[in-house]
Amino acid sequence: MRNPYDEQQTQILARITNNVVKLNDTLLELNQKIEEINEMNSDLVAFSNIWNHYQRNANLYLASTNSLEPVRAKK
């Protein structure tokens, strides 16, 4: 005797499997995009570090030569 719910359960499992495959593909694509963004951001981080070092060195030089003027608030 055949179970009347077998066909329905098989269809539901097929849909679940299909959705999991689609989700996996989407997550792989998302991971690739995040990796691309992280690579682009690494350049910005490097530039930011260089700029911060330059600014610190410039402030040290100006302070050592007594050329550093206090920052005044703009009106």
DSSP file (Angstrom, degrees, kcal/mol; ACC not computed):
  #  RESIDUE AA STRUCTURE BP1 BP2  ACC     N-H-->O    O-->H-N    N-H-->O    O-->H-N    TCO  KAPPA ALPHA  PHI   PSI    X-CA   Y-CA   Z-CA
    1    1 A M              0   0    0      0, 0.0     2,-0.3     0, 0.0     0, 0.0   0.000 360.0 360.0 360.0 138.3    0.0    0.0    0.0
    2    2 A R        -     0   0    0      1,-0.0     3,-0.0     2,-0.0     0, 0.0  -0.663 360.0-121.3 -92.6 139.2    1.2    3.4   -1.0
    3    3 A N    >   -     0   0    0     -2,-0.3     3,-1.3     1,-0.1     4,-0.4  -0.667  15.8-147.3 -77.4 124.8    1.5    6.3    1.4
    4    4 A P  T 3  S+     0   0    0      0, 0.0     4,-0.4     0, 0.0     3,-0.2   0.691  96.0  54.9 -68.4 -16.1   -0.6    9.2    0.1
    5    5 A Y  T 3> S+     0   0    0      1,-0.2     4,-2.8     2,-0.1     5,-0.2   0.525  82.6  87.6 -94.5  -5.7    1.8   11.8    1.5
    6    6 A D  H <> S+     0   0    0     -3,-1.3     4,-2.5     1,-0.2     5,-0.2   0.929  90.4  45.9 -58.7 -47.5    4.9   10.4   -0.2
    7    7 A E  H  > S+     0   0    0     -4,-0.4     4,-2.2     1,-0.2    -1,-0.2   0.914 114.5  47.9 -64.5 -42.3    4.4   12.5   -3.4
    8    8 A Q  H  > S+     0   0    0     -4,-0.4     4,-2.3     2,-0.2    -1,-0.2   0.913 113.2  47.8 -64.4 -43.0    3.6   15.6   -1.4
    9    9 A Q  H  X S+     0   0    0     -4,-2.8     4,-2.6     1,-0.2    -2,-0.2   0.880 110.2  52.7 -65.6 -38.0    6.7   15.1    0.8
   10   10 A T  H  X S+     0   0    0     -4,-2.5     4,-2.1    -5,-0.2    -1,-0.2   0.907 110.4  47.8 -63.8 -41.8    8.9   14.5   -2.2
   11   11 A Q  H  X S+     0   0    0     -4,-2.2     4,-2.3     2,-0.2    -2,-0.2   0.906 112.0  49.3 -66.0 -41.4    7.7   17.7   -3.8
   12   12 A I  H  X S+     0   0    0     -4,-2.3     4,-2.5     1,-0.2    -2,-0.2   0.926 111.5  48.7 -63.9 -44.4    8.3   19.7   -0.6
   13   13 A L  H  X S+     0   0    0     -4,-2.6     4,-2.6     1,-0.2    -1,-0.2   0.877 110.0  52.6 -62.9 -37.1   11.8   18.2   -0.2
   14   14 A A  H  X S+     0   0    0     -4,-2.1     4,-2.5     2,-0.2    -1,-0.2   0.914 110.5  47.1 -64.6 -42.5   12.6   19.0   -3.9
   15   15 A R  H  X S+     0   0    0     -4,-2.3     4,-2.5     2,-0.2    -2,-0.2   0.914 112.5  49.5 -65.2 -42.1   11.5   22.7   -3.3
   16   16 A I  H  X S+     0   0    0     -4,-2.5     4,-2.3     2,-0.2    -2,-0.2   0.933 112.2  48.2 -61.2 -45.6   13.6   22.9   -0.1
   17   17 A T  H  X S+     0   0    0     -4,-2.6     4,-2.2     1,-0.2    -2,-0.2   0.915 111.8  49.7 -61.3 -43.9   16.6   21.5   -1.9
   18   18 A N  H  X S+     0   0    0     -4,-2.5     4,-2.2     1,-0.2    -1,-0.2   0.908 111.5  48.8 -62.3 -42.4   16.2   23.9   -4.8
   19   19 A N  H  X S+     0   0    0     -4,-2.5     4,-2.6     1,-0.2    -1,-0.2   0.872 109.7  51.8 -66.6 -36.8   15.9   26.8   -2.5
   20   20 A V  H  X S+     0   0    0     -4,-2.3     4,-2.5     2,-0.2    -1,-0.2   0.894 109.3  50.5 -66.8 -38.9   19.0   25.8   -0.6
   21   21 A V  H  X S+     0   0    0     -4,-2.2     4,-2.3     2,-0.2    -2,-0.2   0.927 112.0  47.4 -63.2 -44.5   20.9   25.6   -3.8
   22   22 A K  H  X S+     0   0    0     -4,-2.2     4,-2.4     1,-0.2    -2,-0.2   0.914 112.1  50.1 -62.8 -42.7   19.7   29.1   -4.8
   23   23 A L  H  X S+     0   0    0     -4,-2.6     4,-2.6     1,-0.2    -2,-0.2   0.912 109.7  51.0 -61.9 -42.9   20.6   30.4   -1.4
   24   24 A N  H  X S+     0   0    0     -4,-2.5     4,-2.2     2,-0.2    -1,-0.2   0.917 110.4  48.7 -60.9 -44.8   24.1   28.8   -1.6
   25   25 A D  H  X S+     0   0    0     -4,-2.3     4,-2.1     1,-0.2    -1,-0.2   0.908 112.1  49.2 -61.9 -42.1   24.7   30.4   -5.0
   26   26 A T  H  X S+     0   0    0     -4,-2.4     4,-2.5     1,-0.2    -2,-0.2   0.900 110.5  50.1 -65.2 -41.2   23.6   33.8   -3.7
   27   27 A L  H  X S+     0   0    0     -4,-2.6     4,-2.5     2,-0.2    -1,-0.2   0.871 108.6  52.6 -66.8 -36.0   25.8   33.6   -0.7
   28   28 A L  H  X S+     0   0    0     -4,-2.2     4,-2.0     2,-0.2    -1,-0.2   0.920 111.1  47.2 -62.9 -42.8   28.8   32.7   -2.9
   29   29 A E  H  X S+     0   0    0     -4,-2.1     4,-2.2     2,-0.2    -2,-0.2   0.910 111.3  51.3 -64.6 -41.6   28.1   35.7   -5.0
   30   30 A L  H  X S+     0   0    0     -4,-2.5     4,-2.4     1,-0.2    -2,-0.2   0.910 108.6  51.4 -61.3 -43.0   27.8   37.9   -1.9
   31   31 A N  H  X S+     0   0    0     -4,-2.5     4,-2.2     1,-0.2    -1,-0.2   0.886 108.5  51.7 -62.0 -39.3   31.1   36.6   -0.6
   32   32 A Q  H  X S+     0   0    0     -4,-2.0     4,-2.0     2,-0.2    -1,-0.2   0.917 110.7  47.9 -63.5 -42.8   32.8   37.5   -3.9
   33   33 A K  H  X S+     0   0    0     -4,-2.2     4,-2.4     1,-0.2    -2,-0.2   0.899 110.8  51.2 -65.3 -40.4   31.4   41.0   -3.7
   34   34 A I  H  X S+     0   0    0     -4,-2.4     4,-2.6     1,-0.2    -1,-0.2   0.891 108.5  52.0 -64.7 -38.8   32.5   41.4   -0.1
   35   35 A E  H  X S+     0   0    0     -4,-2.2     4,-2.1     2,-0.2    -1,-0.2   0.909 109.4  49.9 -62.8 -40.9   36.0   40.3   -1.0
   36   36 A E  H  X S+     0   0    0     -4,-2.0     4,-2.1     2,-0.2    -2,-0.2   0.919 111.5  48.4 -62.4 -43.5   36.1   42.9   -3.8
   37   37 A I  H  X S+     0   0    0     -4,-2.4     4,-2.6     1,-0.2    -2,-0.2   0.910 110.1  51.8 -63.6 -42.2   35.0   45.6   -1.4
   38   38 A N  H  X S+     0   0    0     -4,-2.6     4,-1.6     1,-0.2    -1,-0.2   0.875 108.2  51.7 -63.4 -37.2   37.6   44.5    1.1
   39   39 A E  H  X S+     0   0    0     -4,-2.1     4,-0.9     2,-0.2    -1,-0.2   0.915 111.8  46.6 -64.9 -42.2   40.4   44.7   -1.5
   40   40 A M  H  X S+     0   0    0     -4,-2.1     4,-1.2     1,-0.2     3,-0.5   0.898 111.4  51.9 -65.9 -39.4   39.3   48.2   -2.5
   41   41 A N  H  X S+     0   0    0     -4,-2.6     4,-2.5     1,-0.2    -1,-0.2   0.801  98.1  65.5 -68.4 -28.1   39.1   49.3    1.2
   42   42 A S  H  X S+     0   0    0     -4,-1.6     4,-2.2     1,-0.2    -1,-0.2   0.872  99.9  52.2 -63.6 -34.2   42.6   48.0    1.8
   43   43 A D  H  X S+     0   0    0     -4,-0.9     4,-2.4    -3,-0.5    -1,-0.2   0.906 109.9  48.8 -64.4 -41.2   43.9   50.7   -0.5
   44   44 A L  H  X S+     0   0    0     -4,-1.2     4,-2.6     2,-0.2    -2,-0.2   0.877 109.6  51.7 -66.6 -37.2   42.0   53.3    1.4
   45   45 A V  H  X S+     0   0    0     -4,-2.5     4,-2.4     2,-0.2    -1,-0.2   0.920 110.1  49.1 -64.9 -43.0   43.4   52.0    4.7
   46   46 A A  H  X S+     0   0    0     -4,-2.2     4,-2.3     2,-0.2    -2,-0.2   0.932 112.6  47.4 -62.0 -45.6   46.9   52.2    3.4
   47   47 A F  H  X S+     0   0    0     -4,-2.4     4,-2.7     1,-0.2    -2,-0.2   0.914 111.0  52.0 -61.8 -42.1   46.4   55.7    2.2
   48   48 A S  H  X S+     0   0    0     -4,-2.6     4,-2.5     1,-0.2    -1,-0.2   0.903 109.5  49.2 -61.5 -42.0   44.8   56.7    5.5
   49   49 A N  H  X S+     0   0    0     -4,-2.4     4,-2.2     2,-0.2    -1,-0.2   0.916 111.7  48.5 -64.0 -42.9   47.8   55.3    7.4
   50   50 A I  H  X S+     0   0    0     -4,-2.3     4,-2.5     1,-0.2    -2,-0.2   0.925 112.3  49.2 -62.4 -44.1   50.2   57.2    5.2
   51   51 A W  H  X S+     0   0    0     -4,-2.7     4,-2.8     1,-0.2    -2,-0.2   0.907 110.0  50.7 -63.2 -42.4   48.3   60.4    5.6
   52   52 A N  H  X S+     0   0    0     -4,-2.5     4,-2.4     2,-0.2    -1,-0.2   0.901 111.3  48.2 -63.4 -40.7   48.1   60.0    9.4
   53   53 A H  H  X S+     0   0    0     -4,-2.2     4,-2.6     2,-0.2    -1,-0.2   0.913 112.2  49.5 -64.9 -41.9   51.9   59.5    9.6
   54   54 A Y  H  X S+     0   0    0     -4,-2.5     4,-2.8     2,-0.2    -2,-0.2   0.934 111.9  48.1 -61.1 -45.7   52.5   62.5    7.4
   55   55 A Q  H  X S+     0   0    0     -4,-2.8     4,-2.4     2,-0.2    -2,-0.2   0.908 112.5  48.4 -63.2 -42.4   50.2   64.7    9.5
   56   56 A R  H  X S+     0   0    0     -4,-2.4     4,-2.3     2,-0.2    -1,-0.2   0.926 113.6  47.0 -64.3 -43.9   51.9   63.6   12.7
   57   57 A N  H  X S+     0   0    0     -4,-2.6     4,-2.5     2,-0.2    -2,-0.2   0.898 111.5  51.0 -65.1 -39.8   55.3   64.2   11.3
   58   58 A A  H  X S+     0   0    0     -4,-2.8     4,-2.7    -5,-0.2    -1,-0.2   0.913 111.1  48.4 -64.0 -41.5   54.3   67.6   10.0
   59   59 A N  H  X S+     0   0    0     -4,-2.4     4,-2.5     2,-0.2    -2,-0.2   0.896 111.0  50.5 -65.5 -39.4   52.9   68.6   13.4
   60   60 A L  H  X S+     0   0    0     -4,-2.3     4,-2.3     2,-0.2    -2,-0.2   0.921 112.5  47.1 -63.3 -42.9   56.1   67.4   15.1
   61   61 A Y  H  X S+     0   0    0     -4,-2.5     4,-1.6     2,-0.2     6,-0.2   0.940 113.5  47.2 -63.8 -47.2   58.2   69.4   12.7
   62   62 A L  H  <>S+     0   0    0     -4,-2.7     5,-2.7     1,-0.2     6,-1.1   0.884 113.1  49.2 -64.0 -37.2   56.1   72.5   13.1
   63   63 A A  H ><5S+     0   0    0     -4,-2.5     3,-1.0     1,-0.2    -1,-0.2   0.887 110.0  51.2 -68.2 -37.6   56.1   72.2   16.9
   64   64 A S  H 3<5S+     0   0    0     -4,-2.3    -1,-0.2     1,-0.2    -2,-0.2   0.775 113.9  43.8 -72.1 -24.5   59.9   71.7   17.0
   65   65 A T  T 3<5S-     0   0    0     -4,-1.6    -1,-0.2    -5,-0.1    -2,-0.2   0.301 110.6-120.8 -99.4   8.7   60.4   74.9   14.9
   66   66 A N  T < 5S+     0   0    0     -3,-1.0    -3,-0.2    -4,-0.2    -4,-0.1   0.810  81.8 119.5  55.1  32.7   57.8   76.8   16.9
   67   67 A S      < +     0   0    0     -5,-2.7     2,-0.5    -6,-0.2    -4,-0.2   0.415  35.7 114.3-102.0  -1.5   55.8   77.4   13.7
   68   68 A L        -     0   0    0     -6,-1.1    -9,-0.0    -7,-0.1    -8,-0.0  -0.598  49.5-163.1 -78.7 122.5   52.7   75.6   14.9
   69   69 A E        -     0   0    0     -2,-0.5    -2,-0.1     1,-0.0     3,-0.1  -0.833  26.3-106.3-103.2 141.6   49.8   78.0   15.2
   70   70 A P        -     0   0    0      0, 0.0     2,-0.4     0, 0.0    -1,-0.0  -0.347  38.4-107.3 -64.3 146.4   46.7   77.0   17.3
   71   71 A V        -     0   0    0      1,-0.0     2,-0.4    -2,-0.0     0, 0.0  -0.605  34.9-149.5 -76.9 130.2   43.7   76.1   15.2
   72   72 A R        -     0   0    0     -2,-0.4     2,-0.2    -3,-0.1    -1,-0.0  -0.812  17.7-112.2-103.4 141.5   41.1   78.9   15.5
   73   73 A A        -     0   0    0     -2,-0.4     2,-0.2     1,-0.1    -1,-0.0  -0.476  32.6-120.7 -70.2 138.4   37.4   78.2   15.2
   74   74 A K              0   0    0     -2,-0.2    -1,-0.1     1,-0.1     0, 0.0  -0.576 360.0 360.0 -80.0 143.3   35.8   79.6   12.1
   75   75 A K              0   0    0     -2,-0.2    -1,-0.1     0, 0.0    -2,-0.0   0.440 360.0 360.0 -93.6 360.0   33.0   82.1   12.6
